[in-house]
């Protein structure tokens, strides 16, 4: 990317998902001797630093800006190129009103200013795949021979019931870690942070919950069971389904995994990296790095082995984008492996996402998911809008819009006084749907009614 920007004329804006990526990208560009005035834009800067950078950009003294999602609004003059790296990352979405996405803002800005746009990712989002299949963007496919030469060896499981797959950490996972430690550092990724993040009843296998509805957890070793929502100590828990009083662990976090791996590999240093205490320096020693998604440090010469644990948790999230985000995570983290390294993923080898990793072909898997959503009337082929408000107001709105658009049934929210519905319309109805919602909210505001929370193209459905 640095070499490409070096020969590109005009000013350039590079968007990356987080502050850590801003620093890493800046160091790479400075090392390349790009010969352009560079400034950054992230939350790590103080208010005075951001204001000083803003003035330099406004004066036209900066040729290259590297920043997080908010940088997409900077007044860069003579803009010739916008690069959105890791465009499917959730960090590009602003959850606060009005709920914009940096990728979509970048697309609109390229239309207005006539500049070029480059979307980059190890695995494309379904939105980018839709744009590609529609002919709105063109693929820049790297040489496949390079991938074949440098891609790691992927290891999966033949069948879940096989003897060597029993237990949370299978025999194949242990052997992958053992072989990797012979030549360099090993990365182990777990999806959950903490000690025990979920408990289930030993008798009926239902989730152990508090009276308030929160999941019961164990905060750390030698600590008692508490509610993850209200924090109340649970000394006499009883299952509300079968009256059972015994439970077993379900969602195991990184702290418990450190204990398990530490017992299996005594004397091997184990470093833990998560969103609360992230490792920022490069790994340059033989050790085991245990990380949660998004907090994986880089190894100086690449990881000798990478192991993904509890992959089912990523795939079974109650989100329409669960499989898309899991695939993006697996491809991005696998790219941290050294040449000829081993990557173990605890999913069956017949899984289509595992097959995509074997071929290093995320486009095929993304295209398949996109085609499936056409028949199901789901985004991105259908415009989706979520509306949250009081029960009666949301119910009346659902009745009014049901004759023209697809309307979901009322859904519960974290607030017992609020309900949620999802409105969907075809691409041809998208603009009309947004305008109808805007007029509906204007009428409610004129009558002094409670404001509804409306989100167009929400991340989670």
N, C-alpha and C positions, 0 to 999 in steps of 0.2 A: 504494500500500500504506500509506503514511504517513497519508494522508487517511482511509482506511478504519479504521485503528487508532485514529485520533484520536476517532472517534465510538463506538468499541466499548467497552462497559462490561466491567469485570473485568480480570484480569491476562492478559497475552499473552506467548507464547513464539514467537520467530521463529528458525528454523534456517536457516543459510546454509552453503554447502559449504566455505568457507575463511576464513582470517583477513582476507584482503584484502576479501572481501565484507562481513565484520563491520564494518570501518572505514567502508566506503562506505555501508552501510546506516545506521550510527549517524549519520553526517554528514547524510544525507537526512532522518532523523527529527528531529534537532536543528534543522535549517533550517526544518522544517514547523511548529515550535512546538507539538509534540504535547501538552505540558502533563502528561506522566507522568514518574515517576522511572524512569530507564533505567540498566541496567548491561549489560556485555558479558561474554562467556565464550569465551576462545580461548587458543591456545597462546602468543600474544604476551604475555599477562599473566604476571607473576611469581607465584610460589607464594603470597606474602603478599597480592597483589592478588586472586587467585582466592579465597583464604580469606575476605578481607574482603567480597567480593561474595557469597560463599556465605552468610555470616552475615546480610547485609542481606536476601537472598532468604528465608532461613529465618525472619527476624523479620516478614516481610510488608511490608517498606518499599519494595519494588520492584514497579512495575506492568508494566514491559516489559523482557523479557530478549532480547538478540540474541546468538546464539552458534553455534558449530560443533556437530558431531554429539553431543559429550558433554553439551551443555546440555539434552538431552532428559531426562536423569535428575535435573535440579535440582528441589528441593522447593518449587516455586512454589505458593503458596496461592491459593485461589479462582481457579483457572485457567479461563478462558472460551474461549480460542482458541489453537490451535497452527498456525503457518504453516511449511510446509516448502518453501522456495524452491529451484528447480532440483532437484526431488526425484529425478531420474534420475542425478544426479552420483555417480560412483564414490567420492567422498570421504566419502559418508555411510555407507559400509560399513567396519566394523572388521575388519581381517584377523586380528587376534590373538584368541585364545580368550576368550569363546565365539563370536565371529564374528557379532555382531548388526548390524542395519541401522537407522539412525536413523528412516527412514520407517516401518518396521514397529513399532518401539518407540513412535513417536508414535501410530500407529493403536491399539495396545493401551492406551495411556494415555488416549486419548479415550474408549474403551469403559469404563474404570474410573472416570474422573472426570466423565464426561458432558459434556465440553466439545466445542467445534466443531473441525473440522480443515479446513485449506485447503492443497491441494497445488498448487504453482505451477511452471511451466516453459515455456520456449519450444517445447519438443517433449516430449510426455509419454512416460514409460517404459511398457513393456509391462505392468508391474504396475498402474500407474495406469489404463491403458486397460482392463485386465481388470476392475478395480473399477467403472469407469464403465459398461461394457457389462453388468455384473451388477446394476447399479442401486444399488450400495453408496455411490457418490458421485454428485454432480450436476455437470454442466459449467457453467462460468461463461464463456460465449462472448462475447468482446468484439465491438463493432460492426464488421462486416466492411468498412464504408465507410471507417473510419479506416485499416485496413490497406491498402486500395486507394490511399488518398491518400498515405500515408507509406512504403509498402513500396518497396524499391529495384528497379531493373531487373536481372533475372537473365540472365546470358549463359552458355550452355553450348557444347558442340562438337557439330557435326552428325554427324560420323563420325570415328572415330579415324584412319582411313587418309587423310583429306583432306590436301592439301598444306600448308594453314595450321595443321595440328595436329601436324606432325612436330616432334620435339625435346621436351625436357622442359618448357620454357616455350614455349607456342605463340604464334603471332602475335596471336591474340585476347587472350591474357594481357598481352603487351607493350603492345598498344594500349589496353587497359583501364587499365593503370598510367599510361600517357602522358596519357590524357584526364583521369584523376583528379587528377594533379599540377597541372593548370591551375587547379583551384579549391580544393584543400585537401590534407590528408594522405591517404596511401594505406596500407592494411594488407595485407600479404602473409603468409599462413599456410602453414607447412610442418609436416608431422607429426613429423619427426625432428630431434633435437638433435645437434650435432656437425658433423663434416666429411664423411667418407664412412662410412656406417654399415653398408654391405653391399657385397660384391664377388661377381661371378659369373664363371664360366669363359667366356672368349671363344669357345671351341670347342663346348662341350656345354651351356652355359647353366645348369649346376648351381651352387649356392652354393659359394663358396670357403670351406673350413673348415680349421681347425687339427686336429692329431692328437687333441686333447682334445675335439673336437666343436664348439668355439666358432666363431662367424663371424669372418672376417677383416675388419678395418676400417682406415681411415686416420684417425688422431686429429686431425690438423690439417695445414695446408699445409706442404710441404717435409718432412713426416715420413714415416717408413717404414711398411710394412704390419705390423700387429701383430694378435694374437688378442684379440678383445673380451672373452674369458672369462678366459684365463690370463695375457694380456699379453706373451707370448713373441714376440720379433722373428722375422718370417718372411722370411728372405733367399733361400731356394731352394724356394719353394712349388711343389707339383706337384699337379694335379687328381687326386683318387683315382678318378674315373670314366673319364676319357679320357687321362690323363697329360699334359694340356695345361699350359702354363706362362704363358699370357697371360690377362688378365682385363679386365673392364670394370666401371665403377661402376654400382651398382644403387640402393641407398638413400642418397640425398644429403641431408645435414643442413642446418641453418640457417646454419652458418658458411660452407659452400661456396656456398650460395644468395646470401649477402651479397656475395661476390666477383662472382658472375655479374651480379647486378642493379647493383652498383656500377660495373661496366664499361659497362653499357648506359646508365646515367644519371649521368655524371660531374658533379660539382658539386652533386648533390642529397643532402642529409643522409640517412643511413641509420641507424636505431636498431634494435638487436637486443634482443629480450625473450624470455627463456626461464626455466625453473624455477630455473636457477642465478643469473641476474642479471635479475630482473624489473623492468620499468618501472612504477613506482607512480603517478607524476604524470600528469595529463591532457595529451594532445598538443594543442598550440596553435600549431603551425607547419606549413608545407608541407614534408613529409618523407615518407620511406618507412619504415614500421615493419614489421620482419620478426619474426614471433612464432611460437612453438610453441603447440599447443592448451593452453588454460588460463592463458596468460600474456599475453593481449592487453590492452594498456592502452586506456582510453577516450579518445576525442577530444572536445575541448570542444564542437565543433559537429557531431560525427559525422564519419565517414570519407567522403571524396569517392568512394572506390572501394575494394573489397575483392577480393582474388584468393586463391583456394584452389589450392595446388599439390599434386601427388602424392596426389590424393584416393583413388586405387586402394589405397594403402597402408592407409588407414583402413578401407576396405571389405574388404580381403583379410586382415585380422588373423585369426589362428586362435582366434577366440572366438565364442561363440554370440551375443554382444551387440554384435558389431562394427558391424553396420548401424545398430542402435539408437543407439549412442554417436556414430557418424559423423553421423547425422541431428540429434542433439541439438547437436553441435558446430556444424554448418552453420547451424542456425536461431539459436543463441545469438550467434554471431559476426556473422551477417547483421543482427542487431538493432542492431549498433553503427554501421551505415551511416547517413549523413545522408539527408535527403529528396531523392529523385530521383537517388541515387547508383547506381553500377553495381557489380554483384557477379558476378565470373567464377568458375565452378566447372568444373574440367577433367573433367567427365563428360558423356556423351552426353545430349542434351536429352530423349530418350525414356525415360531412367531414371526410375523411379517416385518416387525421392526428389527428383530435380530437379523433377519435375512438382508434387510437394508444396510445394516452395519457391516455385514460380511462383504457386500458388494460396494460399500461406501457410496450408496445411491439413495440419498434422502428424498430426491425428487419423486421417485416412483411411489414411495410410501405416502408422501404428502398428496400426490395426485389421486391415489386410491381413496384416501380419507375425504378429499374434496368431492369426488364423484358419489361417495356414499351419502354425503350431506344433501345432495340435490334431491334425492328421493325422499329424504326425511324433512325437507323444508327447513333446513337449519342454516345459520350463517356459515360462511360469508356469502352464500348465494341469496340468502334472504336477509333483509335489514331487520335487526332485532333491537327492541327498545324495552328496557326494564322500568317499571313504575312502582314506587313504594309509597304507601300512604295509609290513612285510617281504613279499617275494614270496609265500612259502608261506602266510602268515597271510591275506593279501588273497585269494589263490586259494581257500582253504578257505571264507572268508566268502562269496565269490561263489557257490560251490556250494550253500551253505546257504540263501541268500536267493533263488536263481534260480527256485525253484518258486513263489514268491509275488509277487515284484516283477520289474520289468525291470532286468536287470543288464548293464552294458557289459563288453566284453572288457578284459583287463588292459592298462593304459596305462603307458608309461615316465614317469619323473620326472627332475628334475635330479640326484637321488641315484641312483646305479646300483644301490643295495641296496634301493630302495623301489619299489613299484608303486602304481597308483591304479585304482580302479573307480568308476563312477557308478551309484548305485541310483536308480530312478525308480518312483513310485507315483502313482495318480490322486489327485485332491483328497479323495476319500472315504477313501483309504488313508493320507493324510498323517500323521495323528496316530498311527495304528497303526505306520507305518514308523518314526517317531521313537522310539516306545516300544520296538519290537523292537531297534533299534540300541542304545538305552540299556541294555536288559537284556543284550544281547550283550557290550557293553563292561564291564558289571558282572561278568559271569562271567569274562571275561579278566582283569580286575583281581584277582578273588578267587584265580585260579590263578597270579598273579604273572607274567603274560605281558606282552609289550611293548605299551604303549598305542598305539592307532590314532588318527590325526588325522582327525576327522570334522567336516565342514562341511555344514550344512543351507542350501540355496539359495545355493551359492557364486556369486560374481560371474562367474568364468571357468569355462567348461566346454569 
